[in-house]
Amino acid sequence: MKKIAIVTDSNSGITQKEGREMGISVVPMPFFIDGELFLEDITLSQEEFYKKLGEDSDITTSQPSPGEILELWDKLLEEYDEVVHIPMSSGLSSSCETAITLSEDYDGRVQVVDNQRISVTQVQSVLDAIKLRNEGKSAEEIREILEKEKMEASIYITVDTLKYLKKGGRITPAAAALGTVLNLKPVLQIQGEKLDAYAKVRGWKAAKRTMLSAVEKDLKERFAGREDQMVLGMAYTCGHKEAQEWKKEIQEKFPGYQIIEGPLSLSVACHIGPGAMAVTCMKRV
């Protein structure tokens, strides 16, 4: 059986420490803050990031340099036969497309998975890849299976402030001002390639009800008959206490389901700001 290394990036929310414990490699995503380069979870912690965000620092996302990716693959291939690389969704970053191009020089030994995942749905892809590897699948077979399953997940997110959606040009200043006065909470959806509007409601309670109802509908309709294959997830840019209260609400609504949890990636947090909550449902392989 071939030895297969699994690589993902920090957009999954998997920390460097967790990656070592899982036996995988985690590529840190780079950020420029006021012109200075930082690497997620290496030279930039969650706390430092949100402090800078709150100070209205100029924060821009970037992608890992090709040289860093090639260096990692070359090092892994000294010990492993093949590499499965699972980057964040190609619809949200060009890092996936770059990795696919770079992999063409490796004669099939590096397989880059373009399966439209991020955050806890990306974590599930990593867990699926580990399972498939342990079952004896090749890197190419793992990529094909994960890409076949790429649309079998949904993420619903609500935000605490409209400031960052306005800043990123996703809503107009007038809409942001009106929404703030009326306490409107947009519910956003990631299903596949991009972040889209799903609903607009008034207040946190209504936003959370809307997200839970959306997941319930997915379970009953999109994934009908496959309930035993479903995993739920919760992610957040809020504090730990609020996150655990949100997790409890999800557990009470959907008893018996496994829930994967973790902070939303900083790449997403740039666009939605602090205080956000998300719930996901995804089909395990």
DAFENKA-V611321 format. One record per residue. N is the residue number from 1. RES is the residue in one letter. PSI is psi in whole degrees, 0 to 359 (NA if undefined). OMEGA is omega in radians with two decimals (none if undefined). BURIAL is I if it has 16 or more other C-alpha atoms within 10 Angstrom, else O. Layout:
# DAFENKA-V611321
n	res	psi	omega	burial
N	RES	PSI	OMEGA	BURIAL
N	RES	PSI	OMEGA	BURIAL
This chain:
# DAFENKA-V611321
n	res	psi	omega	burial
1	M	135	-3.11	O
2	K	147	3.05	O
3	K	123	-3.05	O
4	I	126	3.07	I
5	A	144	3.11	I
6	I	130	-3.11	I
7	V	140	2.97	I
8	T	189	3.08	I
9	D	172	-3.03	I
10	S	353	3.02	I
11	N	344	3.07	I
12	S	338	-3.03	I
13	G	357	3.09	I
14	I	123	-3.13	I
15	T	168	3.09	I
16	Q	319	3.14	I
17	K	314	3.13	O
18	E	322	3.12	O
19	G	316	3.11	I
20	R	319	3.14	O
21	E	327	-3.14	O
22	M	347	-3.11	O
23	G	30	3.12	O
24	I	168	3.07	I
25	S	138	3.13	I
26	V	115	3.11	I
27	V	122	3.13	I
28	P	134	3.10	I
29	M	137	-3.13	I
30	P	147	3.07	I
31	F	144	3.00	I
32	F	120	3.13	O
33	I	114	-3.06	I
34	D	40	3.06	O
35	G	355	-3.12	O
36	E	138	-3.10	O
37	L	131	3.05	O
38	F	152	3.09	I
39	L	127	-3.08	I
40	E	130	3.08	I
41	D	8	3.05	I
42	I	299	3.05	O
43	T	7	-3.14	O
44	L	112	3.10	I
45	S	166	3.08	O
46	Q	316	-3.10	O
47	E	316	3.14	O
48	E	319	-3.14	O
49	F	310	-3.09	I
50	Y	331	3.05	I
51	K	314	3.12	O
52	K	320	3.14	O
53	L	317	3.13	I
54	G	336	3.12	O
55	E	6	-3.12	O
56	D	35	3.04	O
57	S	156	3.09	O
58	D	106	-3.08	O
59	I	126	3.07	I
60	T	143	3.11	O
61	T	157	3.10	I
62	S	192	3.07	I
63	Q	155	3.14	O
64	P	146	-3.14	I
65	S	145	3.10	O
66	P	322	-3.13	O
67	G	320	-3.14	O
68	E	320	3.14	O
69	I	313	-3.14	I
70	L	319	3.14	O
71	E	318	3.12	O
72	L	312	-3.14	O
73	W	314	-3.12	I
74	D	320	3.13	O
75	K	317	-3.13	O
76	L	322	-3.09	I
77	L	353	2.99	I
78	E	334	-3.09	O
79	E	329	-3.07	O
80	Y	160	3.10	I
81	D	323	-3.08	I
82	E	163	3.11	I
83	V	134	2.95	I
84	V	119	-3.07	I
85	H	122	-3.08	I
86	I	90	3.13	I
87	P	175	3.07	I
88	M	165	-3.08	I
89	S	135	3.10	I
90	S	341	3.11	I
91	G	347	-3.10	I
92	L	347	-3.12	I
93	S	153	3.10	I
94	S	0	-3.10	O
95	S	329	3.12	I
96	C	313	3.14	I
97	E	320	3.10	I
98	T	315	-3.13	I
99	A	321	3.12	I
100	I	316	3.12	I
101	T	315	-3.13	O
102	L	326	-3.07	I
103	S	343	-3.08	I
104	E	342	-3.13	O
105	D	8	-3.05	O
106	Y	14	3.04	O
107	D	40	3.07	O
108	G	355	-3.12	O
109	R	340	3.06	I
110	V	121	3.13	I
111	Q	118	3.14	I
112	V	125	-3.07	I
113	V	118	3.06	I
114	D	81	-3.07	I
115	N	25	2.92	I
116	Q	42	-3.12	I
117	R	158	3.03	I
118	I	159	3.10	I
119	S	223	-3.02	I
120	V	337	3.05	I
121	T	329	3.05	I
122	Q	324	3.05	I
123	V	316	-3.14	I
124	Q	323	3.08	I
125	S	320	3.10	I
126	V	315	3.11	I
127	L	321	3.10	I
128	D	318	-3.13	I
129	A	319	3.11	I
130	I	316	3.13	I
131	K	313	-3.12	O
132	L	321	3.09	I
133	R	316	-3.12	I
134	N	339	3.08	O
135	E	358	3.07	O
136	G	10	3.12	O
137	K	148	3.07	I
138	S	168	3.12	I
139	A	319	3.13	I
140	E	319	3.13	I
141	E	320	3.11	I
142	I	313	3.12	I
143	R	314	-3.10	I
144	E	319	-3.13	I
145	I	315	-3.13	I
146	L	322	3.13	I
147	E	327	3.08	I
148	K	329	-3.09	O
149	E	7	-2.90	I
150	K	330	-3.11	I
151	M	3	-3.07	I
152	E	50	3.13	I
153	A	151	3.05	I
154	S	145	3.02	I
155	I	132	3.05	I
156	Y	131	-3.03	I
157	I	140	2.93	I
158	T	152	-3.02	I
159	V	156	3.14	I
160	D	331	-3.10	I
161	T	147	3.12	I
162	L	358	-3.06	I
163	K	315	-3.00	I
164	Y	331	3.02	I
165	L	323	3.09	I
166	K	315	-3.11	I
167	K	323	-3.12	O
168	G	1	3.10	O
169	G	12	-3.13	O
170	R	335	2.98	I
171	I	157	-3.10	O
172	T	158	3.08	O
173	P	322	-3.14	O
174	A	317	3.13	O
175	A	323	3.12	O
176	A	317	3.14	I
177	A	315	3.13	O
178	L	317	3.14	O
179	G	322	3.13	I
180	T	316	3.12	O
181	V	319	-3.08	O
182	L	1	-3.09	O
183	N	41	3.12	I
184	L	137	3.11	I
185	K	111	3.06	I
186	P	140	2.98	I
187	V	121	-3.09	I
188	L	157	-3.11	I
189	Q	136	2.93	I
190	I	112	3.09	I
191	Q	91	-3.06	I
192	G	237	-2.86	I
193	E	328	-2.97	I
194	K	171	3.11	O
195	L	117	-3.08	I
196	D	159	3.03	O
197	A	140	3.10	O
198	Y	314	3.14	I
199	A	168	3.08	O
200	K	121	-3.07	I
201	V	172	-3.12	I
202	R	117	3.03	O
203	G	159	-3.10	O
204	W	314	-3.07	I
205	K	316	3.13	O
206	A	322	3.14	O
207	A	317	3.14	I
208	K	320	3.08	I
209	R	319	-3.13	O
210	T	317	3.14	I
211	M	316	3.14	I
212	L	322	3.10	I
213	S	324	3.12	O
214	A	318	3.10	I
215	V	318	3.11	I
216	E	318	3.11	I
217	K	317	3.11	O
218	D	315	-3.11	I
219	L	322	-3.08	I
220	K	332	-3.04	O
221	E	294	-3.08	O
222	R	321	-3.03	O
223	F	25	-3.14	I
224	A	133	3.13	O
225	G	355	-3.13	O
226	R	24	-3.06	O
227	E	325	-3.10	O
228	D	348	3.11	O
229	Q	358	-3.02	O
230	M	143	3.06	I
231	V	140	3.07	I
232	L	160	3.12	I
233	G	155	3.01	I
234	M	140	-3.13	I
235	A	164	-2.96	I
236	Y	159	2.90	I
237	T	14	3.13	I
238	C	184	3.12	I
239	G	166	-3.08	O
240	H	318	-3.11	O
241	K	311	3.13	O
242	E	323	-3.14	O
243	A	318	-3.13	I
244	Q	327	3.05	O
245	E	321	3.11	O
246	W	319	3.10	I
247	K	319	3.13	I
248	K	319	3.11	O
249	E	319	3.13	O
250	I	316	3.14	I
251	Q	320	-3.14	O
252	E	325	3.13	O
253	K	323	-3.07	O
254	F	69	-3.13	O
255	P	144	3.07	O
256	G	349	3.14	O
257	Y	142	2.98	I
258	Q	139	3.13	O
259	I	120	3.02	I
260	I	133	-3.11	I
261	E	157	3.08	I
262	G	161	3.09	I
263	P	144	3.04	I
264	L	147	-3.12	I
265	S	152	3.14	I
266	L	333	3.10	I
267	S	322	3.08	I
268	V	319	-3.12	I
269	A	329	3.09	I
270	C	325	-3.03	I
271	H	341	-3.07	I
272	I	344	3.07	I
273	G	180	3.14	I
274	P	162	3.06	I
275	G	3	-3.10	I
276	A	156	3.07	I
277	M	148	3.13	I
278	A	152	3.01	I
279	V	145	-3.10	I
280	T	158	2.91	I
281	C	143	-3.07	I
282	M	150	-3.13	I
283	K	126	3.08	I
284	R	151	3.13	I
285	V	NA	none	I
